[in-house]
Amino acid sequence: MTNTLIYRALAKLLAACIACCLLQASGPWAVGQDTATLRLKIVVDGQVPVAKKLDNINDAFCAENPIVSDALIVGPGGALKNFAVIFDEEKSKLKVPADMLKAPEASHVLDNVKCMFEPKVIVARSGQTISVKNSDNTGHNANFQFFNNPATNFLVPAGQSKDYVLKPNLIEPTAMPVVCNVHPWMKAFVIVKQHPYVGVTNEEGILEIGSLPVGSGAVFRLWHEASGAIAEIKVDGKTVKLTRGNRWELDLKPGLNDVGEIKLDAKLFKVE
């Protein structure tokens, strides 16, 4: 009798272990093995151009606080903010899964804060909405200089907002500018794709792009407002040549692909 109880207990324990293993295998870990995540850090190598303080501001509200150019924001250790890595669906051998081409309904806020656009770079998908908000006590305008989506320029009075709805099936070839003609130093950028495979670096120079297809021949386009053409980068101390259009080819393995630091020569960057 005692042996029978022991056997039953062991059987229950074994069943519980099997169920736990099956649950883990069907959870996020297993799903992640069918896709890739790209992680990297962008670092400027060399003497960084000094951000310029803007003078001759012809708006009393804007002149209340010092305004410094946000075209090039470099943190400790050369960490570069607002650098974009964009999956090139046309040049890549890897194809975007069909279920990744349907964008969820979403609204992205482009705010006017102390006479600067915030955020600097918006990543949106076809058909989504960009809500331009004005948190300032002065009027602004938003001049969307798109290539494929309709170019639009509208006023946004103080304390108000206005929406711009992107066309459902149109993408943009690169980051497209939004400017305020009332305050010409103000500039933001919008990246519009059907897929979600775009990353923009944070204050630490880090970005991450998840749910990427796995395999060889993934092509990414590198972009920054203040950089010229990027012919080469340094990855883990090794020089990597880029193809025309700032394009970088990678092989993506299942799970995390942590590239580490990517160094860019400071001479690439210019601030007006």
N, C-alpha and C positions, 0 to 999 in steps of 0.2 A: 504493500500500500504506500509505503513511504517512497519507494522508487518511482511508483506511478505519478505521485504528486511532483516529484522532482522533474520527471520527464515532461510533464505538462507545463511546469513553470519555464523550463528551458525552451520548450516549443513556442510559448507565448513571447519570450524574450527574443528568440530568433525572428519571429514574425514581425515584432516591433522594429527590430533592426533593419529588416528588409524593407518595411514600409517607409522608414526614415530615409534610407538610401534612395528609394524610388522618388520620394518627395523632393529630395535635393537635386536629383538628376533632372526633374521636370521643372525646377525653379529657375531663377535668374542666372545662376552659374552656367547651367547647360545651354540656355538661350544665348548667353554671351559667347559661347564657343563657336556659334554659327556666324558671328559677326565680329568686327574689329573695332577697337577704340584707338584713336590716334591722340597721343599726348606729347606736347613739346613746349619748350621755353625759348623765346626770342630775346637775344641779347645783342646790343650794339657794342661793337668792338672798336675802341679808339676814342678820340676826342669828340664829344657830342656837341653839335651847334647849340649855342645858348638861345633859349626861348626868349623872344623879344617882348618887351613891355610896349603896349600900344599907346600912342600919343594922339593928340588932335581928335579926341572923341567929341563929336558934335551933338551929344545927347546928355542932358543934365543927369538923368537917372543912371545912365551907363557910366558916367564919369564919377559916380559916388564911390566906386571900388576900382582898384587897379585891375586892368585887364591885360593878361599875358597870353600870347599866342598858344593855342592848344594843338598846333599842327604836329608837334613832336614832343611827346611826353616820355621821358626816360627816367626810371627810378634807380634805386641802389643797385650797384653791380651791372648797370647797363640794361636792366629790364625794360623792354619796350612795350608800351601800351598801344592798343588800337591797331595792331598788326593783324591782318586777316589771312587765313588759309582757306581757300575755296576749292572744293572738289569740282574738277572740270569734266562734266558729263559727256562732252563731245570728244575730248582727246583721250579719255580713259578707256582702257580695255575692259575694265570692270563696269558693269551696268547697274544703274540704280534700280532696286527692286520696285515693282509696280506699286506695292502698298506704301512705299515711301514718297510717292509722287503726289499723293492726295494730301493737301495741306489742311490742317485743322483751322477752324475759324479762330482768328486771334486779332487783337489790336495792339499795336506797338506805339508807345508814347514818345514823341519827340518834343521835349520841353524847352522853353526859353527861360534860362535862369541866370540872372545877373549879366544879361546881354551876351550869353554864350548858349549854343545849342547843347542839350544834354539828353541822351548820350551822343558821343561823337560819331559812332557807327551803329547803324541799326541793321540787323539781319532779318529780312522778312521773306515770306513765301508768296507765290502768285495767288492773287485773290484776297490776301489779307489787308487789314486796314492800318494806316498810319495816322494816329491822332496827334495833331500839332497843338500843343498846349502853350499858353503864354502866362507864366507865373510872375512876369515882370510888371512893373507899374509904368510901362511905356509900350507903344505899339511896335509890332514886328510884322514881317511878311515871310512867307515860306515859298521859295522859288525852286520847285522840283525840276531838275534838269535831266529828265530821263531820256533814254535813247529809244526804247521800244514802248514803254508805257507813255501815256500822254503827258507832255510837259505842262506843268501847272504852276501858277503863281497867284497866291491869295494872301490877303491881309488877315492878321490875327490880333484883334484889339486886346488891350491889357485885361487880364483876368478871364479871357475867353479861350475857346479851342475850336478847331475845325478839322474835319476828317478828310483824308485822301484814301480812296479805295483802289488798290492795285488790280489790274486786269487778271482774270482767272488763269489764262494760259500764256501769259507773257513773262519772260525773264529779262534780266539785264546782263550785258556782257562783262561788266565789272562794277565796282563800287561807284554809284552815281551821286553827284553832289546835290545838296540842298543848301541854298544860300539865302541870307537876308539882305536884300538890296538897301534897306534903310540903314543897316549897320554892316558894312561890307566885310568886316573881319570875321563875321559869323559864318561858319560853314560846317555842315554835317554830311554824312554819306549814308546811302542806303544800298544794301546788297540784296538783290531780288533773285531767288532761285525757286524752282519747283521742289527740289530735294532739300533735306535739312542738313546737309554736310558742309557746313560753314562754321569756322571758329574764329573768334576775335580775342586777342590777348588781353588779360586783365592788368592791374597795376604791377603784378609780379612777372609780367611777360609770359604768362602761362595760358595755354588754351587746350581744350579737349574736344574731340569730335567723336561721337559714339555711333553705334549701329551701322558702321560702314560695311560694304561687301568685302569678302575675303578673297585674296588672290594676288596675282602679279599684274603690274601695269596700271596701278591707280595713279592718276595725274592730278596734282593740286596746283592752283595758281596762287602765287604769293603777292600780297598787295599791302601798301602803306601809302598814306597821303603824301608824305614828304620824301619818299624814295624815288630814285630814278629806276632805270631798268636794272634788274638784279641778275647778273650773269652767273654768279656763283655764291654759295653759302658754305659755311664750315659746320659739319656735323660730327660731333665727337672728335674734333681736332682734324678731321679729314675734309679736304676741299671737294665739294660736289658741284658739278657744272649744271646749270639750268638750261632748258631749251627756250626757244623764243617765246616771249610773252610771260616771262617769270614763272615758267612751269617746271614743276618738280615731280619726278616719277618715283613711286614707292611700291614695294611689295608689302601687302598687309596680311599678317598671320592672324588666326583666331585669337580673341582676347585682347589684352592690352599691348599696344605697340608704343612703348615709351622711347621716343627718339632722343630725349634729353635736351641739352642746350644746342641751339642753332645760332651761330654767330654771324652777324652782318657787319661789314666794314662801315664805320661811321662816315666815310666819304660818300656813301650812297645817299645821305640825307642832307637836304637843304631846307632852310627856313627863310621865307621871304621877310 
